[in-house]
Amino acid sequence: MSFNIGENVGQYRIIEQLGQGGMATVYKAYHASLDRYVALKVLHPAFNEDQTFISRFQREARVVAKLEHPNIVPIYDYSEHEKRPYLVMKYIEGDTLKARLTQGPLTSEEIEQVVNSVGAALEYAHRQGILHRDIKPSNVMIAADGMMYLADFGLARIAQAGESTMSSDSIMGTPQYISPEQAMGKKDLDAGTDIYSFGVMLYELVVGQVPFSADTPFSVIHDHIYTPLPMPKKVNPNVPDTVQRVLLKALAKDRLDRYATVEELMDAFKQAWTEAGVPMQGTAIIMRSTAAKDRTGSKKQAIPAAGVVLPPVKKRSPWMWVSIGLVVLLCLAVIGLAVRNRLMRTTEPISESPIPPVVQPTLGEPLPEPDNGVTSPEAQQPLPSPQDASPELSVAMELVAKNPNDPDARLNLALALWDSREVRRAVDELNQAITLAGPENKDFLQKAAEKFVERQAWAPAAGLYIRLAANNRGQNLPREQEDRIHETVYKAAEQKELLPVGFFERVDVYNPALGHVARGRQALYQGNLEKAKAEMGEAEKMIPDMPEIQLLKAEMEMKIGNAGEAKTTLLALTSDQEIPKWVRLMAEDYLKIIQ
C-alpha cells in the first residue's frame, strides 16, 4: 500500500511522490504546525514481514538521527503509518550530483565542493561509528543555494536491520559503486567500504565514467571483486599520474590497502591536484549521462578527453595562480559574450541547418508542478485589465472571479493566458487547476494535456502526460497515450528554458531510452553535436529500433549539411506504417524542407 496524494500521515500531508527506489519511496509532505515542507522516506513493504523489525527500525533510526552535520541531510522524525515505517527528513529544493553530471563537466569549485562536502560528512559519521554503505552521485544533493548534502545516510543501515525479511541473496548498495567486501556480503564492514565507494565517485569525476559497467548488475559486482581496476590514464590519458595513484589506492580490492580514513583520502586527492599543477581545477572532460547506468548497467566506452591537464610542475608563487586565474576568467567572459551574441543572432535556421523552429512564447518559469495553492510573486501581480485583455481572456477571468475553486475555470484561464503569451501566469493558473482537481485526477490531466497539445505547447503537455503516466502506477498505458508522451517529450526537448527542473529525470523513470533521446535533441539544438551523438548512442543500446532515434539521426544529418543521408533516413520513416503517425509527419515536413 502506497501513501496517497493529499493523505495525512501523522502530522504530515502528502503533497507528491518524488521518487522510488529498491528500499524506499520518497514523498514531499507538508508539516502544518511548523509550516515547512519535509521529505518522507517510506520503507519497502517487505520489511513488514518481520514482526520485530519495527523495534529494530526505531533503534537504528535513533542512531542515524543523532548525526548533526551541515553536509548531512538531517532526520527530523521517524514513525510508522498503517504498518509502513517511515523517516521524516529535511526537504531540499535542488537536484542531485547525478543529474548535474549529465549537464557537463564540473567546475573547479564544484569538484572541490564534492571532495570537501561529501568527505567531511563521511569523516564526521565515521567518527560516530556510522557507515553510509551507499555512496553514489544520486545520494549527493545540491541545494538551490549551492550547498551539498549527503542524503540517505544510514538508510542502508536501517534497511539492514530488517535484512532477514529480504531475500538471502540481496545486497545493500548500488552495483557501480559497491565495495568488493560489500559485494561479497561480508558483515564486518568498516570505513573502508565508504572509502571505496567515495573513490569510485572520484574516479567518475576525474576519468569521465565509472570503472566497471556491464550488461547485468551481477557482472558489475563480479568485476568489483575480481577484475583489476581499469587504469585511469588508459581510459583518459589526461589524468595526472599523481591523481591516478590516489585512485588506485582508494580502490584497492583489499580494504587494508586503502586509505585508513576519509580524511587521508581527501588530503591525498587535493595534494595530488596541487602537485599536478592544476589545484582542484578539473579535467574539462565531457561527462556521459549516468541516467541509464544505474538502471541497465550498459557497457560504456572510453570517453575521449576534451581538455588538457598540465603535467606535474614545481611549486609556484600563489600570485602566479591569481594571475592565471584572472586571465582564464577574462577569456571565459569573452567566450561567453561571443556565444551569447551568437545565440541571440541565431533565431532562424542557417542554410546548412534547415531545421524549422517551433514558434512558442518564451517561458521564464516552466511548468506543471502543482504548488498546492502557493503562487509565485509574479502570479500575485494583477492580471491584465479587462480592457487590455482579449475577449477570450476577459471571459476566462470573469469565470474564475465567479468560481475561484473550479479547476475547469482555472484551466480555461491558463489556456487563455497562454494564447495571450502570458506564459508565466498561464503556468501558475495551470498549477492551481491541478491542485484543485487533484494531482491524481487522470481525466483532468488528460483533458489539460490535450488542450495544450492543440496549442503545440509541448513543454506543458509533456509535463502533464508524464504526470499522468506516473499516476498509472506501473500499469500499461494505451498506445495512443504512449505516442503522445513520446511526441511531447521529443518536441519539448529542443528548448531548454521551457523545461521544468527535473524534467529529464522524470522522463528517465518513464523510459530511460526516451530520456537519452530528449537530452540528445536538446544538445543538438544547443549546438553540442558530440553530446547529441553520445546520448543517441546510449538510447540505441537500449532500444535500437526506436523511431525517435532515426528521426534524431536525420536532424543531425540536416544540421551538418548531409542532406542526402538525412533524406534516406526520412524516406524510410515516412514509408513505415508501423511507427507512430507523429514521427511520419515530422519526417514528411523535413523532406519538404530538403527538397
ABEGO torsion letter per residue (X at the ends): XBBBBGBBBEABBBABBABBBAABBBBBBBBAAAGBBBBBBBBBAAAAABAAAAAAAAAAAAAAAABBBAABBBBABBBBBGGBBBBBBBBBBEBBAAAAAAAEBBBAAAAAAAAAAAAAAAAAAAAAGBBAGBBBAAABBBBAAGBBBBBGBGAAAAAAAAAAABBAABBBEBAAABBAAAAAGBABBBAAAAAAAAAAAAAAAAAGBBABBBABAAAAAAAAAABBBBBAAAABAABBAAAAAAAAAAABABAAABBABAAAAAAAAAAAAAAAGBBGAEAGBBBBBAAAAAAAGBBBBBBBBABBBBBBBBBBBAAAAAAAAAAAAAAAAAAAAAAAAAAAABABBBAABBBBBBBBBBBABBBBBBAGGBBBAAAABBBBBAAABBAAAAAAAAAAAABAABAAAAAAAAAAAAAAGBAAAAAAAAAAAAAAAEAABAAAAAAAAAAAAAAGBAAAAAAAAAAAAAAAGGBBBBAAAAAAAAAAAAAAAABAAABBBGAAAAAAAABAAAAAAAAAAAAAAAGBAAAAAAAAAAAAAABAABAAAAAAAAAAAAAAGBAAAAAAAAAAAAABAABBAAAAAAAAAAAAAAX
